């Protein structure tokens, strides 16, 4: 396995999921800190983490079925676009309520 990591093509393939997961983790951590800065309660901070995890679990199988039907690339690009819109909404949030979802 270590010999495959030395090849540039495999290194790129392995780094894409790693970077994606890292950005998702950092985004969740930053959202929590941002909510605390806006004055969120402990309940609201827990809701931020819980809602993200619950939605990921609930949408895992339906998006897998859609990925089989329409292809992998659209099912990667469309959710990323939706996440970008959600991030823009959170950037302009004036209260912790907007950071929750």
ZIFEN-V591952 format. One record per residue. N is the residue number from 1. RES is the residue in three letters. SS is DSSP state (h for helix, s for strand, l for the rest). PHI is phi as a letter, one per 20 degrees, with the letter a starting at -180 (none if undefined). PSI is psi as a letter, one per 30 degrees, with the letter a starting at -180 (none if undefined). Layout:
N:RES:SS:PHI:PSI + N:RES:SS:PHI:PSI
This chain:
1:UNK:l:none:e + 2:UNK:h:f:f + 3:UNK:h:f:e + 4:UNK:h:f:f + 5:UNK:h:f:f + 6:UNK:l:f:f + 7:UNK:l:e:k + 8:UNK:h:f:e + 9:UNK:h:f:e + 10:UNK:h:f:e + 11:UNK:h:f:e + 12:UNK:h:f:e + 13:UNK:h:f:e + 14:UNK:h:f:f + 15:UNK:h:f:f + 16:UNK:h:f:e + 17:UNK:h:f:e + 18:UNK:h:f:e + 19:UNK:h:f:e + 20:UNK:h:f:e + 21:UNK:h:f:e + 22:UNK:h:f:e + 23:UNK:h:f:e + 24:UNK:h:f:e + 25:UNK:h:f:e + 26:UNK:h:f:e + 27:UNK:h:f:e + 28:UNK:h:f:e + 29:UNK:h:f:e + 30:UNK:h:f:e + 31:UNK:h:f:e + 32:UNK:h:f:e + 33:UNK:h:f:e + 34:UNK:h:f:e + 35:UNK:h:f:e + 36:UNK:h:f:e + 37:UNK:h:f:e + 38:UNK:l:e:f + 39:UNK:l:n:g + 40:UNK:l:f:k + 41:UNK:l:e:l + 42:UNK:h:f:e + 43:UNK:h:f:e + 44:UNK:h:f:e + 45:UNK:h:f:e + 46:UNK:h:f:e + 47:UNK:h:f:e + 48:UNK:h:g:e + 49:UNK:h:f:e + 50:UNK:h:f:e + 51:UNK:h:f:e + 52:UNK:h:f:e + 53:UNK:h:f:e + 54:UNK:h:f:e + 55:UNK:h:f:e + 56:UNK:h:f:e + 57:UNK:h:f:e + 58:UNK:h:f:e + 59:UNK:h:e:f + 60:UNK:h:f:e + 61:UNK:h:f:e + 62:UNK:h:g:e + 63:UNK:h:f:f + 64:UNK:h:f:e + 65:UNK:h:f:e + 66:UNK:h:f:e + 67:UNK:h:f:e + 68:UNK:h:f:e + 69:UNK:h:f:e + 70:UNK:h:d:f + 71:UNK:l:o:l + 72:UNK:h:f:e + 73:UNK:h:f:e + 74:UNK:h:f:e + 75:UNK:h:f:f + 76:UNK:h:e:e + 77:UNK:h:f:e + 78:UNK:h:f:e + 79:UNK:h:f:e + 80:UNK:h:f:e + 81:UNK:h:f:e + 82:UNK:h:f:e + 83:UNK:h:f:e + 84:UNK:h:f:e + 85:UNK:h:f:e + 86:UNK:h:f:e + 87:UNK:h:f:e + 88:UNK:h:f:e + 89:UNK:h:f:e + 90:UNK:h:f:e + 91:UNK:h:f:e + 92:UNK:l:e:g + 93:UNK:l:f:k + 94:UNK:l:d:f + 95:UNK:l:c:l + 96:UNK:h:f:f + 97:UNK:h:g:e + 98:UNK:h:f:f + 99:UNK:h:e:f + 100:UNK:h:f:e + 101:UNK:l:d:none
